[in-house]
Structures are given as C-alpha cells and as structure tokens.
Amino acid sequence: MKIPANEIKKIAFFRALKLGDMLCVIPALRALHHAYPDATITLLGLPWAESSVHRFPDYIHSFRHFPGYPALPEQKFVPQDFTLFLNEIQQEKYDLILQMQGNGSIVNPMVELLGGKYTGGFCLPGDYCPNTEFFLTYPEGIHEIERHLALMNHLGIGSQGTQLEFPLYKKDQEEYDELPFSLEPGRYVCVHPGSAGAWRQWPPEYFAMLANHCTRQGLTVVLTGTADEMNIIDLVCEHLVCEPVIAAGKTTLGATAVLIKNALMLISNCTGVAHIAAALETPSIIISMDGEPERWGPMNKKLHTTIDWTTDQDIKNVFIVLQDRLGILQTKHSGDGAIAVAGQHMVDRL
C-alpha cells in the first residue's frame, strides 16, 4: 500500500450517483476495507444511498448527504447547503478522501477542498489534478468494476475479486412476504421496462413481446419498477396477452431483490436491477441503450446476456437469446425440453 495502514483511520469516498453506480464500486470498497480493516469508511452521496450503511455494513460505516455541486445534474445545487457541508467535512479531518464519482473534470477541485490528509481518485490528462501520486488517469474502455479496482491497484491495494454483492436480510424477506401476491420460485420472469433516463429505455412494446413469449411457455410475468415508472408499466400492459403480476410501486428495494433472486430470469434495461441480478446470480437479458455494454453489462457472460441495441436493433436476435436462455433454464428446472421448439416457432413468426 502506498499509504501505511497505521496512518488511515477515517476514509471518505465521494459517489453521488444511482443504485447501479453504487453496486459497481462494491468490489473496490471490499478491497479498501481489506487493506484498512480498522478504518471507518464514510459515503458522501445522494439521500437514497444512506441505506447502503445497512446493506453493506462491512464496507460503508457511515453516510453524509452530499448536497450538490455546479454542473452535477443529480440534484439541485444550493450554495448555502454546500458551504455547510464543506465546513462539516473539513472538521471531520479524514485521513483519506477518494473521488469515485467519475473522471474528475468537474469535481476534483471540490474534492481537494474537503480537506483530507490524503486525496485520491481519477483525473484526465490536462485537467486539474490535486496530486499525481494518488490520482489515476481515468481508464477508458473497461468495465466500471475494473475501473475502480484499477484505482485501488494504483493506491497499492490488491483486488479481492470482481464479484458484486447484494446481501439480503430478514427484513427484506418480511417485506417481500407482505406483498399482495404469491409467486412460485423459478416459475416467473421479472420484466423491468423502466430506467432513470428515457434514452436508456427500450420500447415498452418490445418488452411486452418478450413477456408474451414467456407467458406462452407457462411462466408468470412480473413487472417491476418504481411508482414513478407506472406510465411505462401501463404501456407494456397494453400489449400483453395475459394479465401480469404488477410489483411496480409496491416493493421496497429489499423486497425487489428477493423477487429477483427467486425469479427464473430478469429481462431489463441496463439499470440498477441488472446489477442486483448480477450480484444474486439470477440469469438475465439486459438491453443496453447507451452504447456502453462493456462498461455496465454484467461480467458473467454465462449467466447474463447484454445486447447493445445501438449496434444491433433486430428484435429477432433478442428472441433467439430469450429462446436459448429459457430452454436452458427451464430444462434445468423441470427437465422439459419442449420450450426450444416452441421458441423457434415464435422467432419464425417475427
């Protein structure tokens, strides 16, 4: 390690982003905790992420709400709130503060102002960099998990593996058990047509086409999402041949994870639930609408297929993937190989 363990007792890392972004840095946080097991690690992030302290108690020990900063779109910037935040963090006197937000072009000067004894993170050539010893030139063209492990490596911290984590607890199961529907594990498919940005949403009618195929194979279709995504759920429902189970707007994050864990498969945009499926090893088909499947798609290609819709917009190819996945999975669960023939008939009709 470039910084001896006896010098590091308080660590803060800055990542004010969404669920999927947070899950992709868990392998790096695992390595960080392994290197500095006696240090407390504080997340500086968006309000939703406070729950990460309870979800990942080994890697995230406390949370501070980051109130926003100019040119960061995730929340409104209020100068007075930021000034208070800056003063409070400076008074905390962190030994190490890590910029894990992005390439640093906007936030590196701000992160240096937080007053850490040591500051590290990512930077771009030619941009402001607080120091060259602990800042890594932002790696392009690699997975987000590997990018943050590269930062750990730059700090002299060894990897503890690339696997994602999403621990489930008794409360998650209790919240799932309280849902107004009952499902047989392995006999349903979760379909998640929403995403934080409209440009990352595959057309609802395409999700419906895949869902209808699953229905014809005797599987229950479960539509997942947030309450804010009910308009997308309604658009999918307009094209379904059978009434689905609508979990959208009814589940906590923990209950959604239990739902995904027990599903035969997840079909989703490239969004937070895709990373939950990767962590829980639930097979999935992920539609990438942003042209960065190598950055965000699940790393385990045996369990997950990520389709780059920006380069291949043939729905037949998605059906072929679905057919193959269902054939393998249902044969594994029931020994019924007839699904392969039924699936080919569906592809031929497109």
C-alpha angles and dihedrals in degrees: 000000000000090000116046116240093238089064096053118072101135123042129178126186126195118221113141097175142105135290099276091048090053095048091052092062095051092094089054091048089049089056091045092052091047090053094046105027094164096050125099113232120210125195117218101200152118120309095257090060095067086090088066089079089065096037095049106025093160094056106028116043103170141008136221121189111238105214099206139270135224114283094014105116100198095089141000116278115235110184095206092052092048092050091054091047092050093051093048094050092047089053090052089066099211118202093213130019118186126200103216096157101097142288092335098235091129107023109036095091089048093049091052089054090061087081105232118170085231126020126194141166142101131326140174125236109266095016125107112284121185091214139345098224099065101025119084124207103253107263114228129203098027135103118279090239092053091045093061093041086055088057090052089050090051087056091051094256117137124228121257092197137290097257118126123228134209108168117207121214138194091263091057091055092046091052090049092049090055093060116116094244140056125222134188110234112248094015099088139060124218114223116194111186098169134086138171094258125046091222088063095056121102112218111281092229090060091053087050091053091055091044091052090052090053090049091054088055091059096259126134115238116222118192113209132189144103128295088255090060097058091108089062091045089053091052091053091048091055089068101041122112093208133032110264130212105260111212094159112118092009103078136076118222090260094049090048089054091052088049091053093044092057095043124105089226145346122228110192152142114261096276141114098300090056089063091046089054089049091051093047093042095238109154114248148181110216124193112211112204098169099064094243105102091139089059103043109017119106111274097221101084092182092065101028136045119199116197118203101217091185090069103028118035098167109124089200090068091054090052091051089054091047091049092051094046095048092045092056096040099045092044088053093049101038110008090238110138095176091097092078092063093044090049093052090053089055093050091049091055094057 
